[in-house]
């Protein structure tokens, strides 16, 4: 359970490679650069005034979101100091001196995992179950839930 892959599996059972592998963050940054170079804000302002271009009134929000996506890159993974600094899951596992929630007796009842549900549903619980069955290396070589 403690092979090389342990650093890419978060304490919660999610795989860092699946969310923040950098490609989407890079694309968001590249698109922002292209939009700036083309002075697209002015274009969007003009289009927003046309009958078919009402959604362009939201251009500034879109541009801001692209910036947030670009910043969302997680270079280190939670085991190496990345991820949210307030993570109760990491703190709990470190306190219990366990590698992840899969070593806990009842992760499906843990309130610390609840903040993942709006984005990940029950993917982390499915992954925890798979890690229990296959170990980290087996989990990493198979299908993972996001």
C-alpha positions as a printed NumPy array, in Angstrom:
array([[  0.   ,   0.   ,   0.   ],
       [  2.962,   2.323,   0.315],
       [  4.351,   2.144,  -3.24 ],
       [  5.389,   5.053,  -5.467],
       [  1.762,   5.85 ,  -6.262],
       [  0.963,   6.894,  -2.679],
       [  1.934,  10.51 ,  -3.418],
       [ -0.651,  10.809,  -6.203],
       [ -3.537,   9.47 ,  -4.13 ],
       [ -5.037,  12.002,  -1.741],
       [ -5.936,  11.021,   1.803],
       [ -9.615,  11.087,   0.768],
       [ -9.118,   8.518,  -2.01 ],
       [ -9.242,  10.92 ,  -4.947],
       [ -6.342,  10.803,  -7.386],
       [ -4.507,  14.1  ,  -7.844],
       [ -3.8  ,  13.221, -11.485],
       [ -7.5  ,  13.17 , -12.318],
       [ -8.402,  16.736, -11.298],
       [ -5.444,  19.013, -11.568],
       [ -3.115,  17.481, -14.093],
       [ -2.386,  20.925, -15.484],
       [ -3.871,  20.628, -18.966],
       [ -7.089,  22.47 , -18.193],
       [ -5.226,  25.055, -16.115],
       [ -2.785,  25.633, -18.981],
       [ -5.588,  25.929, -21.534],
       [ -7.42 ,  28.467, -19.357],
       [ -4.236,  30.534, -19.059],
       [ -3.528,  30.295, -22.776],
       [ -7.064,  31.368, -23.643],
       [ -6.794,  34.369, -21.291],
       [ -3.562,  35.419, -23.024],
       [ -5.154,  35.114, -26.473],
       [ -8.221,  37.04 , -25.388],
       [ -6.065,  39.83 , -23.963],
       [ -3.894,  39.988, -27.08 ],
       [ -6.999,  40.272, -29.245],
       [ -8.465,  42.925, -26.912],
       [-11.548,  40.737, -26.829],
       [-13.103,  42.676, -23.944],
       [-13.841,  45.505, -26.386],
       [-15.248,  43.046, -28.921],
       [-17.453,  41.449, -26.262],
       [-18.718,  44.865, -25.133],
       [-19.734,  45.643, -28.705],
       [-21.384,  42.278, -29.318],
       [-23.258,  42.505, -25.987],
       [-25.233,  45.448, -27.387],
       [-26.505,  43.457, -30.361],
       [-29.805,  41.545, -30.167],
       [-28.072,  38.169, -30.547],
       [-25.148,  38.897, -28.213],
       [-26.699,  39.404, -24.775],
       [-24.58 ,  36.668, -23.171],
       [-21.427,  38.63 , -24.037],
       [-22.391,  41.019, -21.244],
       [-20.937,  38.315, -18.968],
       [-17.523,  38.377, -20.642],
       [-15.689,  39.874, -17.642],
       [-17.035,  37.125, -15.369],
       [-15.946,  34.484, -17.867],
       [-12.471,  35.988, -18.072],
       [-12.242,  36.055, -14.259],
       [-13.294,  32.408, -14.017],
       [-10.612,  31.434, -16.536],
       [ -8.103,  33.141, -14.226],
       [ -9.375,  31.154, -11.26 ],
       [ -9.146,  27.92 , -13.251],
       [ -5.556,  28.796, -14.147],
       [ -4.733,  29.273, -10.436],
       [ -6.407,  25.988,  -9.511],
       [ -3.37 ,  24.013, -10.637],
       [ -2.201,  21.653,  -7.936],
       [  1.472,  20.936,  -8.575],
       [  2.248,  19.098,  -5.358],
       [ -0.754,  17.015,  -4.379],
       [ -2.035,  17.039,  -0.831],
       [  0.669,  14.725,   0.515],
       [  3.368,  17.127,  -0.614],
       [  1.855,  20.34 ,   0.732],
       [ -0.633,  21.064,  -2.06 ],
       [ -4.388,  21.104,  -1.903],
       [ -6.498,  23.183,   0.432],
       [ -4.544,  24.145,   3.558],
       [ -7.692,  23.809,   5.692],
       [ -8.321,  20.152,   4.735],
       [ -9.792,  18.34 ,   7.735],
       [ -9.299,  14.998,   5.982],
       [ -5.527,  15.432,   5.753],
       [ -5.363,  16.631,   9.367],
       [ -7.424,  13.659,  10.568],
       [ -5.306,  11.091,   8.707],
       [ -2.077,  12.67 ,   9.91 ],
       [ -3.373,  12.737,  13.488],
       [ -4.366,   9.049,  13.268],
       [ -1.052,   8.269,  11.51 ],
       [ -2.798,   6.536,   8.617],
       [ -2.113,   6.817,   4.876],
       [ -5.703,   7.506,   3.951],
       [ -9.363,   7.131,   4.779],
       [ -9.273,   3.562,   3.474],
       [ -7.399,   2.628,   6.669],
       [-10.207,   4.091,   8.804],
       [-12.989,   1.844,  10.123],
       [-16.005,   3.846,   8.825],
       [-15.158,   6.462,   6.193],
       [-18.712,   6.386,   4.813],
       [-19.924,   7.922,   8.116],
       [-17.17 ,  10.565,   8.338],
       [-18.387,  14.172,   8.336],
       [-14.918,  15.373,   7.215],
       [-15.617,  13.894,   3.787],
       [-18.913,  15.754,   3.331],
       [-17.349,  18.82 ,   1.671],
       [-16.329,  16.629,  -1.286],
       [-19.885,  15.532,  -2.106],
       [-21.073,  18.637,  -4.01 ],
       [-18.279,  18.217,  -6.577],
       [-17.382,  14.53 ,  -6.418],
       [-20.618,  12.856,  -5.313],
       [-19.569,   9.523,  -3.844],
       [-16.498,   9.026,  -6.067],
       [-14.116,   9.279,  -3.119],
       [-16.068,   6.58 ,  -1.23 ],
       [-15.977,   4.289,  -4.273],
       [-12.225,   4.894,  -4.566],
       [-11.696,   4.174,  -0.855],
       [-13.496,   0.858,  -1.345],
       [-11.318,   0.034,  -4.374],
       [ -8.118,   0.912,  -2.509],
       [ -9.171,  -1.391,   0.328],
       [ -9.654,  -4.233,  -2.166],
       [ -6.703,  -3.664,  -4.533],
       [ -4.195,  -1.51 ,  -2.647],
       [ -2.832,   1.768,  -3.99 ],
       [ -0.934,   0.301,  -6.945],
       [ -3.922,  -1.815,  -8.033],
       [ -6.218,   1.175,  -7.692],
       [ -3.911,   3.363,  -9.772],
       [ -3.711,   0.807, -12.567],
       [ -7.506,   0.443, -12.767],
       [-10.509,   2.687, -13.316],
       [-10.728,   5.562, -10.856],
       [-13.774,   7.593,  -9.937],
       [-13.676,  11.337,  -9.959]])
